[in-house]
Amino acid sequence: MFMKKLPFLLLFLVCTVTLNAQLKIGDKASMLDDQLQSTIGETTSLNDSKKEKGILVVFSCNTCPFVVGTEDFPGWERQYNQLYATADSLHIGMILVNSNEGKRQGVDSYEEMLKHAEAQHYKMPYVVDVNSTLANIFGAKTTPHAFLLNSEMELVYMGSIDNIWDKDRKEDIPYVYRALNELASHKKIKTSTTSPKGCGIKRITNK
């Protein structure tokens, strides 16, 4: 009886490990050298895009209103180039990751990514995450969803870029900008985790 159940148990364990294999603050990222198809050059990796003090990884896409904006919301991609410039000045790299595998044959195809990156004048690499593998490892939930890694590729911040989504906010809080400056200054990240806001990443199972 046990032998008959063994394949099911192994499958359960594999699925459980996969579901729980998501980065937490202090964890070191994997897939560091895996080459990802990029809108800048042919391919790049997290290590290729990392700079002396770390890298900012932002999961994004071509069409989500939280990324591109609406009449009522500016869209976070308007900040991408400024984030890149700020990170670069602090010797931190930046990369955008498109994990919408469920829309890879349509609005989030590589060809559409090329067009979008050109139209928005992206200064940073914008890469294809095949099968949402990187998103699964990071535990990325939305577009956008930001992850800041230090020079050792350990996660020091994850969550929203800022709090402008909150209509009841009393002040604007630039979470990622603060985290970038704290990381570059070798200070503890005061706010290391916030709730991401945006469209859910379209994994194959979400088709």
N, C-alpha and C positions, 0 to 999 in steps of 0.2 A: 504493500500500500504506500509506504514511504517513498519507494523508488518511483511510483507512478506520479506522486505529487512533487518530486524533485524538480522537474522542468518548470512547473508553475512557481515553486518557491524561488528558484534562481531568477526567473523573469521578474518576480515581485521585488527581489532584492536589487536587481539592476535598475528597475524603475524607481525604487525608493531612493537609491543613491543618486540617480540622475536628477530627480526632483529636488533633492536636498543639496545638490552640488552647486550652490549659489554663493557668490562672494558675500562675506560679512566684513565689517570694518576690521582692518588688521590682516585680512587674508591676502595672499599673493595670487595675482592673476595667472592664468595659464593661457595657452595659445599665443605665447609671446612672439614666436618666430613664424607662425603660420602666415603665408602670403595671401593677402586679400586683394581682389581686383579693385582698383582705385580709379577715381576720375582724374587724378593727377599722376601721370606716369602709368606704367602697366600694373604694378602691384606694390603693396607696402604691408608692413606688419606693425604690431604694437611696439615692438622694440625699435623698428626702423623710424617710427614717428615720435618715439619718446625722446625727450631732451634731458639735460643734466639733472633736473630736479623732479622729473616725472612726466605724466601725460594726462590730459583730460579726454575722456572717452564719452561722446554724446551719441546715444541711439536716436536716430532721426528718420525722416522719410520725405517723400515729395509732396504729399497732399493733406496731411493731417492739419486741421484748422489751428491746433495749438502750435504747430510748426510754422505754417505759412501765413496764418492770421486771418481775421475776418473783420467786418465793420466794427465789431464790438471788442475785438481782442487783437493786439498788435502782432502776435506770433513771435515765438522765441527765435526763429532763425534770423531775425533782424539783428540779433545780438551776436550771432556766431562769429562774424569777422572781428568784432570788438573783443570778444572772448579770446579769439585766437591771438590778437595783437597783445592783449594783456598777458596771456599765458606765455607767449613768445618773449616778451620783455622780462619775464621772470624765469626764463630758461625752462619752461614747461611746454611740452608738445600738446597738440590737439588733433583729434581725429573724429570724423562723423561716421557712424555705422548704420547701414540700412539693413534691418533684419526682417523686413516684411516679405518673407518667402511666399506667403499666401497670395501676394500680388506681384510676384516676380515676372509673370508673363504679361503684366499690364502696366499700371501706373508707376510701379516701383521696379521696372526692368532696369538693367544697366544703361540702356540707351536713354531712358527717361531720366535716370540719375545724371548722366552726362549733360543733358539739356538743362536740368534744374540747377546743377552746380554752376554752369556757365551763366545762366540767367541771373543767379543770385551772387555771382562773382565770389564764390567760396574760395578762400585762401588756403584752406586746410584740405587734406585728403578726405574723400567721401567714398566709403568702401562697401562692397557687397558682402554680407554675412550669409553664406550659403547654408541652407537648412536651419537658419537662426541659431547656429551653434554657439557663437560668441554671446548672443543674448541669453541663451540658456545657462551658460557658464556664469555670466555676471548676475543673472536673475533680473535682467532688464524687463520692465513691464510696459512702458509707455514710450510714445514719441512726443516730446523728447524725454530722456532719462539720462542724467549725468552721473558719471563715475570719475573720481579723481584718484590717481595712483601716484605714489611717491617714487623716488629714484630707485627703490628696491622693488617696484611694481606691486606694492602693498596698497590696498584700498584705504583711503583716508576720508573720503566723502562720497555719499551717494544720495541722489534725490532730485529735487527740482532745481532749475537754474535760479529762480527767485520766487517771490510770493505774489507776483502781479496778477495771478489767477484769482486771488482772494479778494472779492469785492468788499469784504468787511475789514480789510487790513487797515491798521492805524498808521503804518509806515511801510515803505518799500524795503524789503530785506534782500540784498543781492547775495544769496547763499554761496554760489559758486565763486564769485569775485572775492568774497571774504576768504573762502577756503584756499583759493589760489595764493593770495597774499600771505595767509598764515603758513601754508606749506613752504613757500619760498623763504619765509623768515624763520623757518625751523620752529614754529610755534605749534602748540596743540590746536587742532581744529575744534573750535568751540561748539559749532553745530555740525556734527559729522553725518547726520542722517535726517532727511526730510521726506515727506510723501511726494512721489512723482505725480505730475498731472499731465494728461494728454490722452491721445488715442492708444488703445491697446495694440501691441505689436502683433502683426498678422502672421502668426506661425501657420504651418501647413494644417495643423489640427483645427485651426480657426476658420478654415475656408468655408 
